[in-house]
Amino acid sequence: MRQFDLDLDPQGPYRLHPGAFFVKMMKRHSAASAAGIVVSLGHLDHMLGNGGMRGVRGGLRVDHAELDGHYLRSEAFVELVRSGYVGTRGATTRHLQSMIEATLNEGRAVVAAIHHSFR
């Protein structure tokens, strides 16, 4: 993900965050449709780089206190994507789409979301 989290169209439409990758975290044993919290890949890397988010045995542990309120709830994230404030711009979206298509043509699996505006 880090290799492909590039903004190939920095002069394109305004974005609060032009990244392609966001991480949704949910409580253990939650249903996939359950509410969760969302952070960008860059935000997650920042927190991990600062030595935070470690459990007592050294594994990854995410809690609300560690995030200190710096996260989005799933519903707010969806609204930001819908309104075009977060997510990739044109050139980046086209690049990722071509990589996804090439991967699928090789018989491999991909999980992705691409929003199209029908104006």
C-alpha positions in Angstrom: 0.0 0.0 0.0 2.8 2.4 0.9 4.3 1.9 -2.5 1.1 3.1 -4.3 -0.1 5.8 -1.9 1.1 8.6 -4.3 -0.7 11.7 -5.5 -0.2 11.7 -9.2 -2.4 14.7 -9.8 -1.4 17.3 -7.1 -2.9 20.2 -9.2 -6.2 18.4 -9.5 -9.4 19.0 -7.5 -9.0 20.0 -3.8 -8.7 17.2 -1.3 -8.3 17.3 2.5 -6.4 14.1 2.0 -5.6 12.7 -1.5 -4.4 9.3 -0.3 -5.8 6.0 -1.6 -5.5 3.9 1.5 -7.4 4.1 4.8 -7.6 1.6 7.6 -10.8 0.8 9.3 -10.4 -0.6 12.8 -13.1 -2.4 14.7 -13.6 -4.1 18.0 -12.5 -7.7 18.2 -15.1 -10.2 17.1 -17.3 -7.4 15.5 -19.4 -8.1 12.4 -17.8 -6.7 9.2 -20.7 -4.2 8.9 -20.2 -2.9 12.4 -19.2 0.7 13.1 -15.5 1.4 13.5 -12.9 4.1 13.3 -10.9 5.1 10.2 -7.4 6.6 9.9 -5.3 7.2 6.8 -2.3 5.0 6.0 -0.1 7.9 6.7 -1.7 8.6 10.1 -1.3 4.9 11.0 2.4 5.0 10.0 2.9 8.2 12.0 1.5 6.6 15.2 3.4 3.4 14.7 6.6 5.4 14.1 6.2 7.2 17.3 6.2 3.9 19.2 2.6 4.1 20.2 -0.1 1.5 19.7 1.8 -1.3 21.3 0.3 -3.8 23.6 1.9 -5.3 26.8 3.4 -8.2 24.7 4.6 -5.9 21.9 1.8 -6.5 19.4 -0.4 -3.8 17.8 -3.0 -2.4 20.2 -5.3 0.4 19.2 -7.4 2.2 21.8 -9.3 5.5 21.8 -6.9 7.0 24.4 -3.9 6.3 22.2 -5.7 7.9 19.2 -6.5 11.0 21.4 -9.6 11.8 19.3 -7.6 11.8 16.0 -9.7 9.5 13.9 -12.9 9.5 11.8 -15.9 7.4 12.5 -17.0 5.2 9.6 -20.1 7.3 8.8 -18.1 10.6 8.7 -15.4 9.0 6.5 -18.1 7.8 4.0 -19.5 11.3 3.8 -16.1 12.8 3.2 -15.5 10.3 0.3 -18.9 11.0 -1.1 -18.3 14.7 -1.1 -14.9 14.3 -2.7 -12.9 15.7 0.2 -10.8 12.5 0.7 -9.6 10.0 -1.8 -7.6 10.0 -4.9 -7.7 12.4 -7.8 -8.1 11.6 -11.5 -4.6 10.5 -12.5 -4.0 8.5 -9.4 -7.4 6.8 -9.7 -6.8 5.8 -13.3 -3.3 4.5 -12.3 -4.7 2.4 -9.5 -7.6 1.2 -11.7 -5.2 -0.1 -14.4 -3.1 -1.9 -11.7 -6.3 -3.5 -10.3 -7.4 -4.6 -13.8 -3.9 -6.1 -14.5 -4.1 -8.0 -11.2 -7.5 -9.4 -12.0 -6.4 -10.4 -15.5 -3.7 -12.5 -13.8 -6.4 -14.4 -11.9 -5.5 -12.8 -8.5 -8.0 -11.1 -6.1 -8.3 -7.5 -5.3 -10.4 -5.5 -2.8 -10.9 -1.9 -3.9 -13.5 0.9 -4.0 -13.7 3.4 -6.8 -16.3 6.1 -6.7 -17.7 7.4 -10.0 -19.6 10.7 -10.2 -22.6 10.6 -12.5 -23.3 14.3 -13.2 
